[in-house]
Amino acid sequence: MLGCSKNLVDSEFLIKQFKAAGFKVEHDSPSPKGQIVVINICGFIGDAKEVSIDTILKFADVRGKKRGN
């Protein structure tokens, strides 16, 4: 989880909604294998923005490699 405690509350709410809709959910998995990634970020603190961008780019790179791009 990235960001403040509000992000945690929001993430827990999203997890409950995904599970209720029948999705299998992995929270903070070290090696995610799913087709959907939700990155709940903080955009108020400079360091948090940098970590958020790095995380988004990491997942985008993995997605590109899986697609053969």
C-alpha positions as CSV (number, residue, x, y, z in Angstrom):
1,M,0.0,0.0,0.0
2,L,1.2,3.4,-0.9
3,G,0.3,6.5,1.0
4,C,-1.6,7.3,4.2
5,S,-4.1,5.5,6.4
6,K,-6.9,6.8,4.2
7,N,-5.4,4.8,1.3
8,L,-5.6,1.7,3.5
9,V,-9.3,2.3,4.3
10,D,-10.0,2.9,0.6
11,S,-8.1,-0.2,-0.4
12,E,-10.0,-2.3,2.1
13,F,-13.3,-1.0,0.7
14,L,-12.2,-1.8,-2.9
15,I,-11.1,-5.3,-1.8
16,K,-14.5,-6.0,-0.3
17,Q,-16.2,-4.7,-3.5
18,F,-14.0,-6.9,-5.7
19,K,-14.6,-10.0,-3.6
20,A,-18.4,-9.4,-3.5
21,A,-18.3,-9.2,-7.3
22,G,-16.6,-12.6,-7.4
23,F,-13.0,-11.6,-8.1
24,K,-10.0,-13.3,-6.4
25,V,-8.0,-10.6,-4.6
26,E,-4.4,-10.5,-3.6
27,H,-3.3,-7.5,-1.5
28,D,0.3,-6.4,-1.7
29,S,1.4,-9.6,-3.4
30,P,5.2,-9.8,-3.9
31,S,4.6,-11.4,-7.4
32,P,1.1,-10.5,-8.6
33,K,-0.3,-12.8,-11.3
34,G,-3.7,-11.2,-11.9
35,Q,-5.0,-9.4,-15.0
36,I,-6.0,-6.3,-13.1
37,V,-3.8,-4.1,-10.8
38,V,-5.1,-1.4,-8.7
39,I,-2.5,1.0,-7.4
40,N,-4.0,3.3,-4.7
41,I,-1.5,6.2,-4.5
42,C,-0.9,9.4,-2.5
43,G,-0.4,12.5,-4.6
44,F,0.2,15.1,-1.8
45,I,3.7,14.4,-0.6
46,G,6.7,14.6,-3.0
47,D,8.3,11.4,-1.9
48,A,5.0,9.6,-2.1
49,K,4.5,10.9,-5.7
50,E,7.9,9.5,-6.7
51,V,7.2,6.1,-5.2
52,S,3.8,6.0,-6.8
53,I,5.3,6.9,-10.3
54,D,8.0,4.2,-9.9
55,T,5.3,1.6,-8.9
56,I,3.1,2.5,-11.9
57,L,6.1,2.3,-14.3
58,K,7.2,-1.1,-12.8
59,F,3.7,-2.6,-13.5
60,A,3.5,-1.0,-16.9
61,D,6.9,-2.5,-17.8
62,V,5.8,-6.0,-16.6
63,R,2.5,-5.6,-18.6
64,G,4.5,-4.6,-21.7
65,K,6.8,-7.7,-21.3
66,K,3.8,-10.0,-20.9
67,R,2.3,-8.6,-24.2
68,G,5.6,-8.9,-26.0
69,N,6.1,-5.1,-26.4
